């Protein structure tokens, strides 16, 4: 009697590569840093804390905490107090410098709350979103996931909001070209079951908002680029696991960024490529009356 069953032939289920915008950006910037960050164990030696990263984390945490409060308590004064509550001195040259930037950060956040609508509840704060995507007719090839700073629901459509605290004001081009924001828009659409095309960069120090409206075509371009990067990093990772040479598979992509790379102590090429930055060098300069 013949056996009854399903004949799948030689076809195997498609392997999906799970990626985050941070992983994709790290591999694009420097494959060596990707290996040191995500693959090498134990994790190689890193630099200490960076003051600009500390500042950015404090502002993000303060704004998240603000939206966790009831609407009637979301005042500029409370926002400034939250900055103080979440403050850390890591990476600053000393307590004096840290105190000056703490005061500036309190002013930034207070002014942000004063001049922006905060009397609503976002649909997500530090919200994790995930979605299989890419692949065209053959089906998805990657799972894009990550944590968005804020996701608003405006008239039935989602808006991705990303806070920025750097020295330079972002513009519409930067918002449109930001792969992370586009990936969050794709993943949020799938996770929250609502359309998402608008992405915004909120530069807290200046109070400016850089916004872009994505089209299906522009989102597809970002997805295609993500697929290409994901395929490259997965191939390098698999070859490394099979005994390949990590130095060759994940070459250092050197440049000015080597000055402030977290893994500078573990990368000889990076040390030769650029001088070492001080942990506070990437802070936006203070105004004259703050000195």
C-alpha positions as CSV (number, residue, x, y, z in Angstrom):
1,X,0.0,0.0,0.0
2,X,1.4,3.4,-0.9
3,X,2.1,5.9,1.8
4,X,-0.2,9.0,1.7
5,X,1.5,12.3,2.6
6,X,2.7,15.6,1.4
7,X,5.5,16.0,-1.0
8,X,7.5,19.2,-0.4
9,X,10.3,18.2,-2.7
10,X,13.6,19.9,-1.9
11,X,12.0,23.1,-0.7
12,X,13.0,24.2,2.7
13,X,11.3,26.8,4.9
14,X,12.8,30.2,4.3
15,X,15.1,31.4,7.1
16,X,14.2,34.8,8.5
17,X,17.0,37.0,9.8
18,X,16.0,38.9,12.9
19,X,17.4,42.4,12.9
20,X,17.0,45.8,14.7
21,X,17.8,49.2,13.2
22,X,20.7,49.4,15.6
23,X,22.3,46.2,14.3
24,X,21.8,47.2,10.7
25,X,23.3,50.7,11.3
26,X,26.2,49.2,13.2
27,X,27.1,46.7,10.5
28,X,26.8,49.4,7.8
29,X,29.0,51.8,9.8
30,X,31.7,49.3,10.7
31,X,31.5,45.5,10.5
32,X,34.2,45.1,13.1
33,X,32.2,47.0,15.6
34,X,29.2,44.8,14.8
35,X,31.3,41.7,15.6
36,X,32.7,43.2,18.8
37,X,29.2,44.3,20.0
38,X,27.0,41.4,19.1
39,X,29.1,38.3,18.5
40,X,32.3,38.2,20.5
41,X,32.0,36.7,24.0
42,X,33.1,37.7,26.5
43,X,32.5,41.3,25.3
44,X,35.8,42.9,24.5
45,X,37.0,46.0,26.4
46,X,35.0,49.1,25.8
47,X,35.5,52.8,26.6
48,X,33.7,54.4,29.6
49,X,30.5,56.4,29.4
50,X,30.1,59.3,27.0
51,X,28.6,62.5,28.3
52,X,26.4,63.1,25.2
53,X,25.0,59.6,25.5
54,X,24.2,60.2,29.2
55,X,22.5,63.5,28.4
56,X,20.4,61.9,25.6
57,X,19.3,59.0,27.9
58,X,18.3,61.4,30.6
59,X,16.1,63.5,28.3
60,X,14.5,60.4,26.8
61,X,13.8,59.0,30.3
62,X,12.4,62.3,31.6
63,X,10.0,62.6,28.7
64,X,8.9,59.0,29.0
65,X,8.2,59.6,32.7
66,X,6.3,62.7,31.9
67,X,3.9,60.9,29.6
68,X,3.4,58.3,32.3
69,X,1.9,61.0,34.5
70,X,-1.8,62.0,34.4
71,X,-2.3,64.8,31.9
72,X,-3.0,67.4,34.5
73,X,0.5,66.9,36.0
74,X,2.5,67.3,32.8
75,X,3.7,70.8,33.4
76,X,7.0,72.4,32.4
77,X,8.0,72.5,36.0
78,X,7.4,68.8,36.5
79,X,9.3,68.0,33.3
80,X,12.4,69.9,34.6
81,X,12.1,68.1,37.9
82,X,12.1,64.8,36.1
83,X,15.3,65.6,34.4
84,X,16.9,66.2,37.8
85,X,15.4,62.9,39.1
86,X,16.9,60.9,36.2
87,X,20.2,62.8,36.0
88,X,23.6,61.0,36.0
89,X,27.1,62.5,35.8
90,X,28.6,59.6,33.8
91,X,31.1,60.9,31.1
92,X,31.2,64.5,32.1
93,X,34.6,66.0,33.0
94,X,33.5,66.9,36.5
95,X,30.5,67.8,38.7
96,X,30.6,71.4,37.6
97,X,30.3,70.6,33.9
98,X,27.6,68.0,34.7
99,X,25.6,70.6,36.7
100,X,25.7,73.1,33.8
101,X,24.4,70.6,31.4
102,X,21.8,69.4,33.8
103,X,20.4,73.0,34.0
104,X,20.4,73.3,30.2
105,X,18.6,69.9,29.8
106,X,16.0,71.0,32.3
107,X,15.4,74.2,30.3
108,X,15.2,72.2,27.1
109,X,12.6,69.8,28.4
110,X,10.6,72.5,30.1
111,X,10.4,74.5,26.9
112,X,9.6,71.4,24.9
113,X,6.6,70.7,27.2
114,X,5.5,74.4,27.1
115,X,5.5,74.6,23.3
116,X,4.3,71.1,22.4
117,X,1.0,69.3,23.0
118,X,1.5,66.8,25.8
119,X,-2.2,66.6,26.8
120,X,-2.7,63.2,25.1
121,X,-1.7,59.6,25.7
122,X,0.7,58.1,23.1
123,X,-0.2,54.7,21.9
124,X,3.4,53.6,22.7
125,X,6.3,54.8,24.8
126,X,9.5,52.9,24.3
127,X,7.2,50.5,22.5
128,X,8.6,47.3,21.1
129,X,7.4,46.6,17.6
130,X,8.2,43.7,15.3
131,X,7.2,42.5,11.8
132,X,8.3,40.1,9.1
133,X,8.9,42.0,5.9
134,X,10.7,42.1,2.6
135,X,11.1,39.2,0.1
136,X,8.6,40.3,-2.5
137,X,6.5,37.4,-3.9
138,X,8.6,34.8,-2.2
139,X,7.6,36.0,1.2
140,X,9.4,37.8,4.1
141,X,13.2,37.5,4.4
142,X,13.8,39.5,7.6
143,X,12.1,40.2,10.9
144,X,12.5,43.9,11.7
145,X,12.1,44.8,15.4
146,X,13.0,47.6,17.7
147,X,11.9,50.0,20.4
148,X,10.5,53.4,19.2
149,X,10.8,56.4,21.5
150,X,7.1,57.3,21.0
151,X,4.2,56.3,18.8
152,X,1.3,58.7,18.5
153,X,-2.2,57.9,17.1
154,X,-3.3,61.0,15.2
155,X,-6.8,60.6,13.6
156,X,-6.4,56.9,13.1
157,X,-2.9,56.9,11.7
158,X,0.4,56.2,13.6
159,X,3.2,58.7,13.8
160,X,6.8,57.6,14.8
161,X,8.5,60.2,17.1
162,X,12.2,60.1,17.8
163,X,13.8,62.5,20.3
164,X,17.2,64.0,19.4
165,X,19.6,65.9,21.7
166,X,22.6,66.4,19.5
167,X,24.4,69.6,18.6
168,X,22.9,69.7,15.1
169,X,19.3,70.3,14.2
170,X,17.9,67.5,11.9
171,X,16.0,68.4,8.8
172,X,13.3,66.8,6.6
173,X,16.0,65.0,4.5
174,X,17.4,63.3,7.6
175,X,13.9,62.3,8.8
176,X,13.1,60.8,5.4
177,X,16.5,59.0,5.1
178,X,16.5,57.6,8.6
179,X,16.3,53.9,8.2
180,X,15.4,53.3,11.8
181,X,12.3,55.5,11.6
182,X,11.2,53.8,8.4
183,X,11.7,50.4,9.9
184,X,9.7,51.4,13.0
185,X,6.9,52.6,10.7
186,X,6.8,49.3,8.9
187,X,6.9,47.3,12.1
188,X,4.3,49.5,13.9
189,X,1.9,49.1,11.0
190,X,2.1,45.3,11.5
191,X,2.2,45.3,15.3
192,X,-0.6,47.9,16.0
193,X,-2.7,47.2,12.9
194,X,-2.9,50.9,11.8
195,X,-1.3,52.7,8.9
196,X,2.0,54.6,9.6
197,X,3.6,56.9,7.1
198,X,4.7,60.0,9.1
199,X,8.0,60.0,11.0
200,X,9.3,62.9,13.1
201,X,12.6,63.9,14.7
202,X,12.0,66.1,17.7
203,X,15.2,68.1,18.4
204,X,14.6,69.0,22.1
205,X,17.5,71.6,22.5
206,X,16.1,73.8,19.7
207,X,12.4,72.8,19.9
208,X,12.3,72.1,16.2
209,X,10.5,69.1,14.5
210,X,11.8,67.6,11.3
211,X,9.0,65.5,9.7
212,X,8.7,63.3,6.6
213,X,5.7,61.5,5.0
214,X,6.7,58.1,3.6
215,X,5.1,56.6,0.6
216,X,4.8,52.8,0.0
217,X,7.7,53.2,-2.4
218,X,10.0,55.0,0.0
219,X,9.3,52.4,2.7
220,X,10.0,49.6,0.2
221,X,13.4,51.2,-0.6
222,X,14.3,51.2,3.1
223,X,13.2,47.6,3.4
224,X,15.2,46.5,0.4
225,X,18.3,48.2,1.8
226,X,17.7,46.5,5.2
227,X,17.4,43.1,3.4
228,X,20.7,43.6,1.7
229,X,22.5,44.5,4.9
230,X,20.8,41.7,6.8
231,X,21.9,39.2,4.1
232,X,25.5,40.4,4.3
233,X,25.7,40.3,8.1
234,X,24.0,36.9,8.3
235,X,26.4,35.4,5.7
236,X,29.4,36.8,7.6
237,X,28.0,35.6,10.9
238,X,27.4,32.1,9.6
239,X,30.8,31.9,8.0
240,X,32.4,33.0,11.3
241,X,30.5,30.2,13.2
242,X,31.9,27.7,10.7
243,X,35.4,28.7,11.5
244,X,36.0,31.7,9.3
245,X,38.5,34.5,10.0
246,X,36.7,37.2,12.0
247,X,39.2,39.8,11.0
248,X,38.5,39.3,7.3
249,X,34.7,38.7,7.6
250,X,34.2,41.8,9.8
251,X,36.8,44.4,8.6
252,X,37.2,47.6,10.4
253,X,35.7,50.6,8.5
254,X,37.9,53.4,9.8
255,X,37.4,57.1,9.8
256,X,36.8,60.0,12.2
257,X,34.2,58.0,14.0
258,X,37.0,55.8,15.4
259,X,37.8,58.7,17.8
260,X,34.6,58.0,19.8
261,X,34.0,54.3,19.1
262,X,33.0,52.4,22.2
263,X,35.4,49.6,21.2
264,X,38.4,51.7,20.5
265,X,40.4,50.0,23.2
266,X,39.9,46.7,21.4
267,X,40.6,47.8,17.9
268,X,44.2,48.5,16.8
269,X,43.0,49.8,13.4
270,X,40.7,52.3,15.0
271,X,43.4,53.6,17.3
272,X,45.7,54.3,14.4
273,X,42.9,55.9,12.2
274,X,42.0,58.8,14.5
275,X,43.0,60.4,17.8
276,X,41.1,59.5,20.9
277,X,38.2,61.8,21.8
278,X,37.5,62.8,25.4
279,X,34.3,61.6,26.9
280,X,32.7,65.0,26.8
281,X,33.9,66.2,23.3
282,X,30.6,65.4,21.5
283,X,28.5,67.6,23.8
284,X,26.8,70.6,22.1
285,X,28.7,73.8,23.3
286,X,27.1,75.7,26.1
287,X,26.0,79.3,25.5
288,X,28.2,82.1,26.8
289,X,26.0,82.8,29.8
290,X,26.2,79.1,30.8
291,X,30.0,79.1,31.0
